[in-house]
Amino acid sequence: MDITKNTGHQEGDVAKAIESQTAKIPSDAFLWTSVASMGVSLAFKLAGHKHTALFIGQWAAPFLLLGIYNKIVKTQGHD
């Protein structure tokens, strides 16, 4: 049984278009964007803007998740 092939379902046109565009972005871009959001968050925290710092600091995790998605699309491809 080959579990790597998805023969029952196919991606939609929108998903294929998004994956073809995100695969062009280097994986490092997501890592550095995440680190930058943490740095900007720290700067806002030090400047006394607590709520803005928390808002921007929460961007790090989604950027890292997008990086993981990008890496999966690059290595596994899409339907």
mmCIF file of the N, C-alpha and C atoms, coordinates in Angstrom:
data_MODEL
# 
_entry.id   MODEL 
# 
loop_
_atom_site.group_PDB 
_atom_site.id 
_atom_site.type_symbol 
_atom_site.label_atom_id 
_atom_site.label_alt_id 
_atom_site.label_comp_id 
_atom_site.label_asym_id 
_atom_site.label_entity_id 
_atom_site.label_seq_id 
_atom_site.pdbx_PDB_ins_code 
_atom_site.Cartn_x 
_atom_site.Cartn_y 
_atom_site.Cartn_z 
_atom_site.occupancy 
_atom_site.B_iso_or_equiv 
_atom_site.pdbx_formal_charge 
_atom_site.auth_seq_id 
_atom_site.auth_comp_id 
_atom_site.auth_asym_id 
_atom_site.auth_atom_id 
_atom_site.pdbx_PDB_model_num 
ATOM 1   N N  . MET A 1 1  ? 0.835  -1.180 0.000  1.00 0.00 ? 1  MET A N  1 
ATOM 2   C CA . MET A 1 1  ? 0.000  0.000  0.000  1.00 0.00 ? 1  MET A CA 1 
ATOM 3   C C  . MET A 1 1  ? 0.879  1.242  0.000  1.00 0.00 ? 1  MET A C  1 
ATOM 4   N N  . ASP A 1 2  ? 0.708  2.078  -0.987 1.00 0.00 ? 2  ASP A N  1 
ATOM 5   C CA . ASP A 1 2  ? 1.505  3.297  -1.119 1.00 0.00 ? 2  ASP A CA 1 
ATOM 6   C C  . ASP A 1 2  ? 0.719  4.461  -0.522 1.00 0.00 ? 2  ASP A C  1 
ATOM 7   N N  . ILE A 1 3  ? 1.173  4.967  0.626  1.00 0.00 ? 3  ILE A N  1 
ATOM 8   C CA . ILE A 1 3  ? 0.443  6.048  1.295  1.00 0.00 ? 3  ILE A CA 1 
ATOM 9   C C  . ILE A 1 3  ? 0.899  7.427  0.845  1.00 0.00 ? 3  ILE A C  1 
ATOM 10  N N  . THR A 1 4  ? 1.887  7.513  -0.026 1.00 0.00 ? 4  THR A N  1 
ATOM 11  C CA . THR A 1 4  ? 2.376  8.812  -0.464 1.00 0.00 ? 4  THR A CA 1 
ATOM 12  C C  . THR A 1 4  ? 1.556  9.403  -1.601 1.00 0.00 ? 4  THR A C  1 
ATOM 13  N N  . LYS A 1 5  ? 0.797  8.591  -2.294 1.00 0.00 ? 5  LYS A N  1 
ATOM 14  C CA . LYS A 1 5  ? -0.028 9.074  -3.400 1.00 0.00 ? 5  LYS A CA 1 
ATOM 15  C C  . LYS A 1 5  ? -1.459 9.277  -2.937 1.00 0.00 ? 5  LYS A C  1 
ATOM 16  N N  . ASN A 1 6  ? -2.038 10.384 -3.329 1.00 0.00 ? 6  ASN A N  1 
ATOM 17  C CA . ASN A 1 6  ? -3.420 10.681 -3.005 1.00 0.00 ? 6  ASN A CA 1 
ATOM 18  C C  . ASN A 1 6  ? -4.224 10.500 -4.281 1.00 0.00 ? 6  ASN A C  1 
ATOM 19  N N  . THR A 1 7  ? -4.718 9.305  -4.480 1.00 0.00 ? 7  THR A N  1 
ATOM 20  C CA . THR A 1 7  ? -5.433 9.014  -5.722 1.00 0.00 ? 7  THR A CA 1 
ATOM 21  C C  . THR A 1 7  ? -6.912 9.341  -5.644 1.00 0.00 ? 7  THR A C  1 
ATOM 22  N N  . GLY A 1 8  ? -7.453 9.523  -4.440 1.00 0.00 ? 8  GLY A N  1 
ATOM 23  C CA . GLY A 1 8  ? -8.871 9.757  -4.286 1.00 0.00 ? 8  GLY A CA 1 
ATOM 24  C C  . GLY A 1 8  ? -9.295 11.208 -4.442 1.00 0.00 ? 8  GLY A C  1 
ATOM 25  N N  . HIS A 1 9  ? -8.398 12.136 -4.186 1.00 0.00 ? 9  HIS A N  1 
ATOM 26  C CA . HIS A 1 9  ? -8.768 13.548 -4.191 1.00 0.00 ? 9  HIS A CA 1 
ATOM 27  C C  . HIS A 1 9  ? -7.705 14.350 -4.935 1.00 0.00 ? 9  HIS A C  1 
ATOM 28  N N  . GLN A 1 10 ? -8.145 15.458 -5.516 1.00 0.00 ? 10 GLN A N  1 
ATOM 29  C CA . GLN A 1 10 ? -7.211 16.341 -6.199 1.00 0.00 ? 10 GLN A CA 1 
ATOM 30  C C  . GLN A 1 10 ? -7.374 17.752 -5.676 1.00 0.00 ? 10 GLN A C  1 
ATOM 31  N N  . GLU A 1 11 ? -6.305 18.517 -5.796 1.00 0.00 ? 11 GLU A N  1 
ATOM 32  C CA . GLU A 1 11 ? -6.334 19.913 -5.365 1.00 0.00 ? 11 GLU A CA 1 
ATOM 33  C C  . GLU A 1 11 ? -7.186 20.730 -6.311 1.00 0.00 ? 11 GLU A C  1 
ATOM 34  N N  . GLY A 1 12 ? -7.774 21.792 -5.777 1.00 0.00 ? 12 GLY A N  1 
ATOM 35  C CA . GLY A 1 12 ? -8.535 22.712 -6.602 1.00 0.00 ? 12 GLY A CA 1 
ATOM 36  C C  . GLY A 1 12 ? -7.612 23.666 -7.345 1.00 0.00 ? 12 GLY A C  1 
ATOM 37  N N  . ASP A 1 13 ? -8.172 24.416 -8.257 1.00 0.00 ? 13 ASP A N  1 
ATOM 38  C CA . ASP A 1 13 ? -7.375 25.345 -9.052 1.00 0.00 ? 13 ASP A CA 1 
ATOM 39  C C  . ASP A 1 13 ? -6.744 26.435 -8.202 1.00 0.00 ? 13 ASP A C  1 
ATOM 40  N N  . VAL A 1 14 ? -7.455 26.903 -7.188 1.00 0.00 ? 14 VAL A N  1 
ATOM 41  C CA . VAL A 1 14 ? -6.918 27.960 -6.323 1.00 0.00 ? 14 VAL A CA 1 
ATOM 42  C C  . VAL A 1 14 ? -5.716 27.442 -5.542 1.00 0.00 ? 14 VAL A C  1 
ATOM 43  N N  . ALA A 1 15 ? -5.828 26.254 -4.975 1.00 0.00 ? 15 ALA A N  1 
ATOM 44  C CA . ALA A 1 15 ? -4.718 25.673 -4.212 1.00 0.00 ? 15 ALA A CA 1 
ATOM 45  C C  . ALA A 1 15 ? -3.503 25.457 -5.108 1.00 0.00 ? 15 ALA A C  1 
ATOM 46  N N  . LYS A 1 16 ? -3.718 24.983 -6.321 1.00 0.00 ? 16 LYS A N  1 
ATOM 47  C CA . LYS A 1 16 ? -2.601 24.785 -7.248 1.00 0.00 ? 16 LYS A CA 1 
ATOM 48  C C  . LYS A 1 16 ? -1.920 26.107 -7.575 1.00 0.00 ? 16 LYS A C  1 
ATOM 49  N N  . ALA A 1 17 ? -2.711 27.155 -7.771 1.00 0.00 ? 17 ALA A N  1 
ATOM 50  C CA . ALA A 1 17 ? -2.145 28.471 -8.088 1.00 0.00 ? 17 ALA A CA 1 
ATOM 51  C C  . ALA A 1 17 ? -1.344 29.022 -6.909 1.00 0.00 ? 17 ALA A C  1 
ATOM 52  N N  . ILE A 1 18 ? -1.870 28.874 -5.701 1.00 0.00 ? 18 ILE A N  1 
ATOM 53  C CA . ILE A 1 18 ? -1.155 29.350 -4.512 1.00 0.00 ? 18 ILE A CA 1 
ATOM 54  C C  . ILE A 1 18 ? 0.138  28.577 -4.321 1.00 0.00 ? 18 ILE A C  1 
ATOM 55  N N  . GLU A 1 19 ? 0.080  27.259 -4.452 1.00 0.00 ? 19 GLU A N  1 
ATOM 56  C CA . GLU A 1 19 ? 1.269  26.433 -4.264 1.00 0.00 ? 19 GLU A CA 1 
ATOM 57  C C  . GLU A 1 19 ? 2.333  26.723 -5.308 1.00 0.00 ? 19 GLU A C  1 
ATOM 58  N N  . SER A 1 20 ? 1.930  26.987 -6.544 1.00 0.00 ? 20 SER A N  1 
ATOM 59  C CA . SER A 1 20 ? 2.929  27.278 -7.576 1.00 0.00 ? 20 SER A CA 1 
ATOM 60  C C  . SER A 1 20 ? 3.622  28.615 -7.307 1.00 0.00 ? 20 SER A C  1 
ATOM 61  N N  . GLN A 1 21 ? 2.918  29.554 -6.687 1.00 0.00 ? 21 GLN A N  1 
ATOM 62  C CA . GLN A 1 21 ? 3.531  30.840 -6.363 1.00 0.00 ? 21 GLN A CA 1 
ATOM 63  C C  . GLN A 1 21 ? 4.373  30.766 -5.091 1.00 0.00 ? 21 GLN A C  1 
ATOM 64  N N  . THR A 1 22 ? 3.873  30.097 -4.052 1.00 0.00 ? 22 THR A N  1 
ATOM 65  C CA . THR A 1 22 ? 4.626  30.026 -2.801 1.00 0.00 ? 22 THR A CA 1 
ATOM 66  C C  . THR A 1 22 ? 5.881  29.174 -2.938 1.00 0.00 ? 22 THR A C  1 
ATOM 67  N N  . ALA A 1 23 ? 5.894  28.231 -3.866 1.00 0.00 ? 23 ALA A N  1 
ATOM 68  C CA . ALA A 1 23 ? 7.080  27.404 -4.071 1.00 0.00 ? 23 ALA A CA 1 
ATOM 69  C C  . ALA A 1 23 ? 8.246  28.228 -4.615 1.00 0.00 ? 23 ALA A C  1 
ATOM 70  N N  . LYS A 1 24 ? 7.964  29.386 -5.165 1.00 0.00 ? 24 LYS A N  1 
ATOM 71  C CA . LYS A 1 24 ? 9.018  30.260 -5.695 1.00 0.00 ? 24 LYS A CA 1 
ATOM 72  C C  . LYS A 1 24 ? 9.736  31.036 -4.596 1.00 0.00 ? 24 LYS A C  1 
ATOM 73  N N  . ILE A 1 25 ? 9.138  31.127 -3.413 1.00 0.00 ? 25 ILE A N  1 
ATOM 74  C CA . ILE A 1 25 ? 9.721  31.894 -2.309 1.00 0.00 ? 25 ILE A CA 1 
ATOM 75  C C  . ILE A 1 25 ? 10.752 31.032 -1.598 1.00 0.00 ? 25 ILE A C  1 
ATOM 76  N N  . PRO A 1 26 ? 11.971 31.571 -1.369 1.00 0.00 ? 26 PRO A N  1 
ATOM 77  C CA . PRO A 1 26 ? 12.977 30.794 -0.638 1.00 0.00 ? 26 PRO A CA 1 
ATOM 78  C C  . PRO A 1 26 ? 12.508 30.492 0.784  1.00 0.00 ? 26 PRO A C  1 
ATOM 79  N N  . SER A 1 27 ? 12.826 29.325 1.284  1.00 0.00 ? 27 SER A N  1 
ATOM 80  C CA . SER A 1 27 ? 12.406 28.922 2.631  1.00 0.00 ? 27 SER A CA 1 
ATOM 81  C C  . SER A 1 27 ? 12.982 29.846 3.694  1.00 0.00 ? 27 SER A C  1 
ATOM 82  N N  . ASP A 1 28 ? 14.170 30.373 3.472  1.00 0.00 ? 28 ASP A N  1 
ATOM 83  C CA . ASP A 1 28 ? 14.786 31.282 4.433  1.00 0.00 ? 28 ASP A CA 1 
ATOM 84  C C  . ASP A 1 28 ? 13.974 32.553 4.635  1.00 0.00 ? 28 ASP A C  1 
ATOM 85  N N  . ALA A 1 29 ? 13.220 32.960 3.636  1.00 0.00 ? 29 ALA A N  1 
ATOM 86  C CA . ALA A 1 29 ? 12.435 34.193 3.743  1.00 0.00 ? 29 ALA A CA 1 
ATOM 87  C C  . ALA A 1 29 ? 11.430 34.100 4.893  1.00 0.00 ? 29 ALA A C  1 
ATOM 88  N N  . PHE A 1 30 ? 10.814 32.950 5.072  1.00 0.00 ? 30 PHE A N  1 
ATOM 89  C CA . PHE A 1 30 ? 9.841  32.787 6.152  1.00 0.00 ? 30 PHE A CA 1 
ATOM 90  C C  . PHE A 1 30 ? 10.524 32.811 7.513  1.00 0.00 ? 30 PHE A C  1 
ATOM 91  N N  . LEU A 1 31 ? 11.704 32.194 7.613  1.00 0.00 ? 31 LEU A N  1 
ATOM 92  C CA . LEU A 1 31 ? 12.450 32.206 8.870  1.00 0.00 ? 31 LEU A CA 1 
ATOM 93  C C  . LEU A 1 31 ? 12.859 33.623 9.240  1.00 0.00 ? 31 LEU A C  1 
ATOM 94  N N  . TRP A 1 32 ? 13.423 34.352 8.297  1.00 0.00 ? 32 TRP A N  1 
ATOM 95  C CA . TRP A 1 32 ? 13.886 35.712 8.585  1.00 0.00 ? 32 TRP A CA 1 
ATOM 96  C C  . TRP A 1 32 ? 12.721 36.664 8.844  1.00 0.00 ? 32 TRP A C  1 
ATOM 97  N N  . THR A 1 33 ? 11.599 36.448 8.186  1.00 0.00 ? 33 THR A N  1 
ATOM 98  C CA . THR A 1 33 ? 10.419 37.268 8.455  1.00 0.00 ? 33 THR A CA 1 
ATOM 99  C C  . THR A 1 33 ? 9.919  37.020 9.876  1.00 0.00 ? 33 THR A C  1 
ATOM 100 N N  . SER A 1 34 ? 9.971  35.784 10.318 1.00 0.00 ? 34 SER A N  1 
ATOM 101 C CA . SER A 1 34 ? 9.569  35.449 11.677 1.00 0.00 ? 34 SER A CA 1 
ATOM 102 C C  . SER A 1 34 ? 10.499 36.102 12.700 1.00 0.00 ? 34 SER A C  1 
ATOM 103 N N  . VAL A 1 35 ? 11.788 36.009 12.458 1.00 0.00 ? 35 VAL A N  1 
ATOM 104 C CA . VAL A 1 35 ? 12.761 36.632 13.364 1.00 0.00 ? 35 VAL A CA 1 
ATOM 105 C C  . VAL A 1 35 ? 12.583 38.154 13.372 1.00 0.00 ? 35 VAL A C  1 
ATOM 106 N N  . ALA A 1 36 ? 12.326 38.728 12.204 1.00 0.00 ? 36 ALA A N  1 
ATOM 107 C CA . ALA A 1 36 ? 12.105 40.175 12.123 1.00 0.00 ? 36 ALA A CA 1 
ATOM 108 C C  . ALA A 1 36 ? 10.873 40.592 12.911 1.00 0.00 ? 36 ALA A C  1 
ATOM 109 N N  . SER A 1 37 ? 9.815  39.806 12.846 1.00 0.00 ? 37 SER A N  1 
ATOM 110 C CA . SER A 1 37 ? 8.607  40.165 13.599 1.00 0.00 ? 37 SER A CA 1 
ATOM 111 C C  . SER A 1 37 ? 8.876  40.122 15.104 1.00 0.00 ? 37 SER A C  1 
ATOM 112 N N  . MET A 1 38 ? 9.713  39.190 15.532 1.00 0.00 ? 38 MET A N  1 
ATOM 113 C CA . MET A 1 38 ? 10.070 39.151 16.950 1.00 0.00 ? 38 MET A CA 1 
ATOM 114 C C  . MET A 1 38 ? 10.906 40.366 17.333 1.00 0.00 ? 38 MET A C  1 
ATOM 115 N N  . GLY A 1 39 ? 11.816 40.771 16.452 1.00 0.00 ? 39 GLY A N  1 
ATOM 116 C CA . GLY A 1 39 ? 12.636 41.952 16.715 1.00 0.00 ? 39 GLY A CA 1 
ATOM 117 C C  . GLY A 1 39 ? 11.815 43.232 16.766 1.00 0.00 ? 39 GLY A C  1 
ATOM 118 N N  . VAL A 1 40 ? 10.897 43.374 15.823 1.00 0.00 ? 40 VAL A N  1 
ATOM 119 C CA . VAL A 1 40 ? 10.022 44.551 15.806 1.00 0.00 ? 40 VAL A CA 1 
ATOM 120 C C  . VAL A 1 40 ? 9.129  44.552 17.044 1.00 0.00 ? 40 VAL A C  1 
ATOM 121 N N  . SER A 1 41 ? 8.664  43.389 17.432 1.00 0.00 ? 41 SER A N  1 
ATOM 122 C CA . SER A 1 41 ? 7.854  43.275 18.644 1.00 0.00 ? 41 SER A CA 1 
ATOM 123 C C  . SER A 1 41 ? 8.650  43.726 19.865 1.00 0.00 ? 41 SER A C  1 
ATOM 124 N N  . LEU A 1 42 ? 9.889  43.302 19.954 1.00 0.00 ? 42 LEU A N  1 
ATOM 125 C CA . LEU A 1 42 ? 10.749 43.719 21.067 1.00 0.00 ? 42 LEU A CA 1 
ATOM 126 C C  . LEU A 1 42 ? 10.944 45.235 21.069 1.00 0.00 ? 42 LEU A C  1 
ATOM 127 N N  . ALA A 1 43 ? 11.148 45.802 19.893 1.00 0.00 ? 43 ALA A N  1 
ATOM 128 C CA . ALA A 1 43 ? 11.327 47.258 19.802 1.00 0.00 ? 43 ALA A CA 1 
ATOM 129 C C  . ALA A 1 43 ? 10.079 47.998 20.288 1.00 0.00 ? 43 ALA A C  1 
ATOM 130 N N  . PHE A 1 44 ? 8.903  47.518 19.902 1.00 0.00 ? 44 PHE A N  1 
ATOM 131 C CA . PHE A 1 44 ? 7.669  48.152 20.379 1.00 0.00 ? 44 PHE A CA 1 
ATOM 132 C C  . PHE A 1 44 ? 7.507  47.977 21.888 1.00 0.00 ? 44 PHE A C  1 
ATOM 133 N N  . LYS A 1 45 ? 7.886  46.822 22.398 1.00 0.00 ? 45 LYS A N  1 
ATOM 134 C CA . LYS A 1 45 ? 7.789  46.573 23.839 1.00 0.00 ? 45 LYS A CA 1 
ATOM 135 C C  . LYS A 1 45 ? 8.695  47.527 24.600 1.00 0.00 ? 45 LYS A C  1 
ATOM 136 N N  . LEU A 1 46 ? 9.925  47.703 24.113 1.00 0.00 ? 46 LEU A N  1 
ATOM 137 C CA . LEU A 1 46 ? 10.860 48.612 24.769 1.00 0.00 ? 46 LEU A CA 1 
ATOM 138 C C  . LEU A 1 46 ? 10.410 50.066 24.660 1.00 0.00 ? 46 LEU A C  1 
ATOM 139 N N  . ALA A 1 47 ? 9.669  50.387 23.609 1.00 0.00 ? 47 ALA A N  1 
ATOM 140 C CA . ALA A 1 47 ? 9.163  51.749 23.417 1.00 0.00 ? 47 ALA A CA 1 
ATOM 141 C C  . ALA A 1 47 ? 7.884  51.990 24.221 1.00 0.00 ? 47 ALA A C  1 
ATOM 142 N N  . GLY A 1 48 ? 7.386  50.961 24.894 1.00 0.00 ? 48 GLY A N  1 
ATOM 143 C CA . GLY A 1 48 ? 6.213  51.127 25.736 1.00 0.00 ? 48 GLY A CA 1 
ATOM 144 C C  . GLY A 1 48 ? 4.884  50.870 25.056 1.00 0.00 ? 48 GLY A C  1 
ATOM 145 N N  . HIS A 1 49 ? 4.902  50.327 23.850 1.00 0.00 ? 49 HIS A N  1 
ATOM 146 C CA . HIS A 1 49 ? 3.665  50.016 23.117 1.00 0.00 ? 49 HIS A CA 1 
ATOM 147 C C  . HIS A 1 49 ? 3.345  48.531 23.289 1.00 0.00 ? 49 HIS A C  1 
ATOM 148 N N  . LYS A 1 50 ? 2.800  48.201 24.469 1.00 0.00 ? 50 LYS A N  1 
ATOM 149 C CA . LYS A 1 50 ? 2.595  46.804 24.841 1.00 0.00 ? 50 LYS A CA 1 
ATOM 150 C C  . LYS A 1 50 ? 1.659  46.063 23.886 1.00 0.00 ? 50 LYS A C  1 
ATOM 151 N N  . HIS A 1 51 ? 0.516  46.644 23.567 1.00 0.00 ? 51 HIS A N  1 
ATOM 152 C CA . HIS A 1 51 ? -0.464 45.953 22.732 1.00 0.00 ? 51 HIS A CA 1 
ATOM 153 C C  . HIS A 1 51 ? 0.033  45.760 21.298 1.00 0.00 ? 51 HIS A C  1 
ATOM 154 N N  . THR A 1 52 ? 0.710  46.755 20.763 1.00 0.00 ? 52 THR A N  1 
ATOM 155 C CA . THR A 1 52 ? 1.283  46.623 19.420 1.00 0.00 ? 52 THR A CA 1 
ATOM 156 C C  . THR A 1 52 ? 2.370  45.553 19.414 1.00 0.00 ? 52 THR A C  1 
ATOM 157 N N  . ALA A 1 53 ? 3.176  45.516 20.468 1.00 0.00 ? 53 ALA A N  1 
ATOM 158 C CA . ALA A 1 53 ? 4.228  44.504 20.576 1.00 0.00 ? 53 ALA A CA 1 
ATOM 159 C C  . ALA A 1 53 ? 3.645  43.101 20.599 1.00 0.00 ? 53 ALA A C  1 
ATOM 160 N N  . LEU A 1 54 ? 2.558  42.922 21.346 1.00 0.00 ? 54 LEU A N  1 
ATOM 161 C CA . LEU A 1 54 ? 1.920  41.609 21.398 1.00 0.00 ? 54 LEU A CA 1 
ATOM 162 C C  . LEU A 1 54 ? 1.325  41.231 20.044 1.00 0.00 ? 54 LEU A C  1 
ATOM 163 N N  . PHE A 1 55 ? 0.709  42.201 19.379 1.00 0.00 ? 55 PHE A N  1 
ATOM 164 C CA . PHE A 1 55 ? 0.099  41.944 18.073 1.00 0.00 ? 55 PHE A CA 1 
ATOM 165 C C  . PHE A 1 55 ? 1.154  41.501 17.058 1.00 0.00 ? 55 PHE A C  1 
ATOM 166 N N  . ILE A 1 56 ? 2.234  42.238 16.957 1.00 0.00 ? 56 ILE A N  1 
ATOM 167 C CA . ILE A 1 56 ? 3.277  41.911 15.982 1.00 0.00 ? 56 ILE A CA 1 
ATOM 168 C C  . ILE A 1 56 ? 4.041  40.657 16.396 1.00 0.00 ? 56 ILE A C  1 
ATOM 169 N N  . GLY A 1 57 ? 4.220  40.443 17.676 1.00 0.00 ? 57 GLY A N  1 
ATOM 170 C CA . GLY A 1 57 ? 4.912  39.247 18.156 1.00 0.00 ? 57 GLY A CA 1 
ATOM 171 C C  . GLY A 1 57 ? 4.185  37.967 17.802 1.00 0.00 ? 57 GLY A C  1 
ATOM 172 N N  . GLN A 1 58 ? 2.872  38.052 17.650 1.00 0.00 ? 58 GLN A N  1 
ATOM 173 C CA . GLN A 1 58 ? 2.100  36.863 17.298 1.00 0.00 ? 58 GLN A CA 1 
ATOM 174 C C  . GLN A 1 58 ? 2.239  36.485 15.829 1.00 0.00 ? 58 GLN A C  1 
ATOM 175 N N  . TRP A 1 59 ? 2.876  37.309 15.037 1.00 0.00 ? 59 TRP A N  1 
ATOM 176 C CA . TRP A 1 59 ? 3.071  36.992 13.624 1.00 0.00 ? 59 TRP A CA 1 
ATOM 177 C C  . TRP A 1 59 ? 4.136  35.927 13.417 1.00 0.00 ? 59 TRP A C  1 
ATOM 178 N N  . ALA A 1 60 ? 5.024  35.724 14.386 1.00 0.00 ? 60 ALA A N  1 
ATOM 179 C CA . ALA A 1 60 ? 6.143  34.791 14.207 1.00 0.00 ? 60 ALA A CA 1 
ATOM 180 C C  . ALA A 1 60 ? 5.664  33.372 13.904 1.00 0.00 ? 60 ALA A C  1 
ATOM 181 N N  . ALA A 1 61 ? 4.718  32.872 14.675 1.00 0.00 ? 61 ALA A N  1 
ATOM 182 C CA . ALA A 1 61 ? 4.246  31.495 14.483 1.00 0.00 ? 61 ALA A CA 1 
ATOM 183 C C  . ALA A 1 61 ? 3.604  31.274 13.108 1.00 0.00 ? 61 ALA A C  1 
ATOM 184 N N  . PRO A 1 62 ? 2.713  32.169 12.635 1.00 0.00 ? 62 PRO A N  1 
ATOM 185 C CA . PRO A 1 62 ? 2.167  31.949 11.289 1.00 0.00 ? 62 PRO A CA 1 
ATOM 186 C C  . PRO A 1 62 ? 3.231  31.978 10.190 1.00 0.00 ? 62 PRO A C  1 
ATOM 187 N N  . PHE A 1 63 ? 4.227  32.850 10.333 1.00 0.00 ? 63 PHE A N  1 
ATOM 188 C CA . PHE A 1 63 ? 5.300  32.868 9.331  1.00 0.00 ? 63 PHE A CA 1 
ATOM 189 C C  . PHE A 1 63 ? 6.056  31.548 9.320  1.00 0.00 ? 63 PHE A C  1 
ATOM 190 N N  . LEU A 1 64 ? 6.316  30.981 10.504 1.00 0.00 ? 64 LEU A N  1 
ATOM 191 C CA . LEU A 1 64 ? 7.003  29.692 10.559 1.00 0.00 ? 64 LEU A CA 1 
ATOM 192 C C  . LEU A 1 64 ? 6.133  28.576 9.984  1.00 0.00 ? 64 LEU A C  1 
ATOM 193 N N  . LEU A 1 65 ? 4.832  28.628 10.240 1.00 0.00 ? 65 LEU A N  1 
ATOM 194 C CA . LEU A 1 65 ? 3.931  27.628 9.661  1.00 0.00 ? 65 LEU A CA 1 
ATOM 195 C C  . LEU A 1 65 ? 3.871  27.745 8.144  1.00 0.00 ? 65 LEU A C  1 
ATOM 196 N N  . LEU A 1 66 ? 3.872  28.966 7.633  1.00 0.00 ? 66 LEU A N  1 
ATOM 197 C CA . LEU A 1 66 ? 3.912  29.147 6.180  1.00 0.00 ? 66 LEU A CA 1 
ATOM 198 C C  . LEU A 1 66 ? 5.217  28.596 5.608  1.00 0.00 ? 66 LEU A C  1 
ATOM 199 N N  . GLY A 1 67 ? 6.309  28.753 6.347  1.00 0.00 ? 67 GLY A N  1 
ATOM 200 C CA . GLY A 1 67 ? 7.584  28.192 5.909  1.00 0.00 ? 67 GLY A CA 1 
ATOM 201 C C  . GLY A 1 67 ? 7.546  26.677 5.841  1.00 0.00 ? 67 GLY A C  1 
ATOM 202 N N  . ILE A 1 68 ? 6.896  26.057 6.815  1.00 0.00 ? 68 ILE A N  1 
ATOM 203 C CA . ILE A 1 68 ? 6.747  24.596 6.798  1.00 0.00 ? 68 ILE A CA 1 
ATOM 204 C C  . ILE A 1 68 ? 5.899  24.167 5.604  1.00 0.00 ? 68 ILE A C  1 
ATOM 205 N N  . TYR A 1 69 ? 4.811  24.879 5.372  1.00 0.00 ? 69 TYR A N  1 
ATOM 206 C CA . TYR A 1 69 ? 3.956  24.572 4.223  1.00 0.00 ? 69 TYR A CA 1 
ATOM 207 C C  . TYR A 1 69 ? 4.746  24.715 2.924  1.00 0.00 ? 69 TYR A C  1 
ATOM 208 N N  . ASN A 1 70 ? 5.526  25.770 2.833  1.00 0.00 ? 70 ASN A N  1 
ATOM 209 C CA . ASN A 1 70 ? 6.354  26.014 1.649  1.00 0.00 ? 70 ASN A CA 1 
ATOM 210 C C  . ASN A 1 70 ? 7.317  24.848 1.432  1.00 0.00 ? 70 ASN A C  1 
ATOM 211 N N  . LYS A 1 71 ? 7.955  24.404 2.498  1.00 0.00 ? 71 LYS A N  1 
ATOM 212 C CA . LYS A 1 71 ? 8.926  23.310 2.398  1.00 0.00 ? 71 LYS A CA 1 
ATOM 213 C C  . LYS A 1 71 ? 8.237  22.013 1.969  1.00 0.00 ? 71 LYS A C  1 
ATOM 214 N N  . ILE A 1 72 ? 7.057  21.754 2.494  1.00 0.00 ? 72 ILE A N  1 
ATOM 215 C CA . ILE A 1 72 ? 6.317  20.540 2.103  1.00 0.00 ? 72 ILE A CA 1 
ATOM 216 C C  . ILE A 1 72 ? 5.945  20.599 0.627  1.00 0.00 ? 72 ILE A C  1 
ATOM 217 N N  . VAL A 1 73 ? 5.467  21.755 0.169  1.00 0.00 ? 73 VAL A N  1 
ATOM 218 C CA . VAL A 1 73 ? 5.107  21.889 -1.233 1.00 0.00 ? 73 VAL A CA 1 
ATOM 219 C C  . VAL A 1 73 ? 6.328  21.684 -2.133 1.00 0.00 ? 73 VAL A C  1 
ATOM 220 N N  . LYS A 1 74 ? 7.477  22.202 -1.710 1.00 0.00 ? 74 LYS A N  1 
ATOM 221 C CA . LYS A 1 74 ? 8.692  22.048 -2.517 1.00 0.00 ? 74 LYS A CA 1 
ATOM 222 C C  . LYS A 1 74 ? 9.170  20.603 -2.561 1.00 0.00 ? 74 LYS A C  1 
ATOM 223 N N  . THR A 1 75 ? 9.074  19.902 -1.426 1.00 0.00 ? 75 THR A N  1 
ATOM 224 C CA . THR A 1 75 ? 9.615  18.539 -1.400 1.00 0.00 ? 75 THR A CA 1 
ATOM 225 C C  . THR A 1 75 ? 8.609  17.496 -1.869 1.00 0.00 ? 75 THR A C  1 
ATOM 226 N N  . GLN A 1 76 ? 7.336  17.659 -1.537 1.00 0.00 ? 76 GLN A N  1 
ATOM 227 C CA . GLN A 1 76 ? 6.324  16.670 -1.888 1.00 0.00 ? 76 GLN A CA 1 
ATOM 228 C C  . GLN A 1 76 ? 5.553  17.018 -3.146 1.00 0.00 ? 76 GLN A C  1 
ATOM 229 N N  . GLY A 1 77 ? 5.582  18.280 -3.523 1.00 0.00 ? 77 GLY A N  1 
ATOM 230 C CA . GLY A 1 77 ? 4.827  18.705 -4.692 1.00 0.00 ? 77 GLY A CA 1 
ATOM 231 C C  . GLY A 1 77 ? 3.349  18.786 -4.379 1.00 0.00 ? 77 GLY A C  1 
ATOM 232 N N  . HIS A 1 78 ? 2.574  18.984 -5.409 1.00 0.00 ? 78 HIS A N  1 
ATOM 233 C CA . HIS A 1 78 ? 1.122  19.005 -5.264 1.00 0.00 ? 78 HIS A CA 1 
ATOM 234 C C  . HIS A 1 78 ? 0.528  18.109 -6.319 1.00 0.00 ? 78 HIS A C  1 
ATOM 235 N N  . ASP A 1 79 ? -0.767 17.863 -6.222 1.00 0.00 ? 79 ASP A N  1 
ATOM 236 C CA . ASP A 1 79 ? -1.438 16.933 -7.147 1.00 0.00 ? 79 ASP A CA 1 
ATOM 237 C C  . ASP A 1 79 ? -1.335 17.382 -8.593 1.00 0.00 ? 79 ASP A C  1 
# 
